[in-house]
Amino acid sequence: MKEYKVNFGKSDGINLLKAPLMPLNEYISAHKGLVIPCHDIILQYNGGLLLVRRNVYSPKDILWPLGGRIKRGMHIEDSLREKVKEECNLELEGIVGLGHVRMFFMTEPFNHGKGTDNIIFMFFGIGKGELKLDKDHRDPTTVLPKDYTQEFRKDLQPYVRDFMDLAIKLVKE
């Protein structure tokens, strides 16, 4: 993804944009009224593609890639690396953009009644290290190319299926 820096004047100017996480009450208001930019990644791990189940909305309890909200003031790939490290303890290599989507969920984690509205940038990458999921994720599922059948595909959420169709072609043995 191309990134542009405007009016920085310093080589480290992007770092000035970094900010701590918002206080929860402010984030709930933002979540209720704004589109939230996110990045997800389908990881090659142990010869297949890694999906997990999330314990929180959105989405909860279905096979899904790792990822989430883009961190402010960071290059998108650096933000993605941090997010993956937090969620599953893996390091990333060979990050490739797969595309982007607009995603609407009727569910959301804060009970504000407005659902979740995301723009999601999807990536493929290779995960290295020992997989250790955080408290928000469970049931790691590594889908080998030979197991990525029509029968398996039909049970995936369309967003996941569409990007798995692209990512499965990138798996290196």
N, C-alpha and C positions, 0 to 999 in steps of 0.2 A: 504494500500500500504506500502510495506517495504521501509524504508529510511535508508541509510547508511551514516555515517559521517566518513571521513577519515582524519587523521593527524590534529585533532583539538587540543588535549591536554588540553582543558578546557571544562567545562560542558556547557558554554554559547557560544561555538565556532560558532554554526550555525548563531548566531546573527551577526557575523562579515560579513556574506555574504549578509546581507540586503543592498539594494541600493535604492535610490530614483528613480522615473520614469525617463526614458531616455528623453533627449530633443527630441521634436517631429521630427525634421529633421533626427536625428540619428535613432529613432524608425522606421520611414518610410523606411530608408535604410535597417534596420534589417528585417522589415516585407516583403520587396521585395525579400530578399535573403535567409531567414532562415525559418525553420519550427518553428512555435510558439506553445509552450506547454500551454494547457488550461485545466481547470476543469469546468465541468457543474454539475448541481444537479437538480434532479426532486424532488421537495419538496411535502411532504404531508402537506396540509394546509386546515383547515375547512372540514375535512372528505374526501378530494379528492386530486388529484395531480395538482399542480400549474404550468401552462405554461403562458408565456407572449409573446407579440410582441415587437421586438426591433425596435427602430427608426433609427438605424445605421447599416451599414454592418459590418461584415457578421454574420449572415443572417438578413435581414431586412424584416419586414412586414409579417412574418409567425409565427405560434405558435412554441415556442422554450423554453427550460429550462433556468433558470438563470445560470450565471457563466461567465467565461472569462479567461483571461491570468493568469497563476500561478505567484504569487509574489515571487521574488527572496529572498532566505535566510529564508524562512518560511516553516514550516511543511505544507504539502499540505492541510490538514484539517483546519489548522489555516488560510491559505490563502483563502480557500473556505469560511470560516466563515466571514472573512473581506469582501470578494467580495459580499456575499449575504447581509450582513448588509448595504453595500454601495448601492446596487441595489434595495433592497426592504424593508429594515429596520427590517428584521426578524432575530431572533436568531436560531441557528441550534442545534438539538439534534439527537442522534441515526444515525450518519452518517455511511453509508455502501457503499462500492465500488461495482459498477455494471459491470465495464469493461472499456475498452479503445478502441479507434478507430483512424484511420487516416482520416482526413476530408479535402477535396479539394473544394474550392469555386472559381468560376470564378470572383466573386465580391470581392471587398476590399474597405476599407474606404478612401484610399489615392490617388486613380487614378494613380497608378504607372504602371498599365497594367499587373501585374503578378499574380493577384488573391491572395487568402489566402490559406496557407498550415498549417494545425494544427494537432497536436496529442492531443486528448481530453480524459481525464479521467472522466468517468461519475460516479456520486454518487447518492444515495438516502438519504434523511434525513427528519426530521420533523421540520417544521417551526413554531416558537412560537413568538407571539407578534402581533403588529398591522402592517398590510401590507401598506407600503407607497412606491410606485415605484419612482425611480429617473427619470430624464428627458430623459434618453435613453430607457425607457421601458414604455409600455402602455398595455391596454386591458388585465388585469389579468383574466385568465380563470381557474377555478377550475373544474377539470374533476372528477366527482364522479364515483366509480366503476360501478354503474348501467348504467351510460352514456357512458362508454368506450365500444362502440359497433363497429361492423365491419364497419358500415357506418361512424362513427367518425374516426376510424383508417385509413380509405382509404384516407382521406384528409391530414394526417400528413406526413411530410417529413420522409423518411425511417429511418434516424438516430433517430429521435424523437420517431417514432413508435416502433422501436426495443427496445429502452430502456424503453418506457412506458409499453410495454408488460411485462418487468421484474418488474418494479416499482409497477405496479397496484397490483401485488401479495403480496406486502409488506404493503399495506395500512391497518392500524388498525382502527377499528371503536371506 
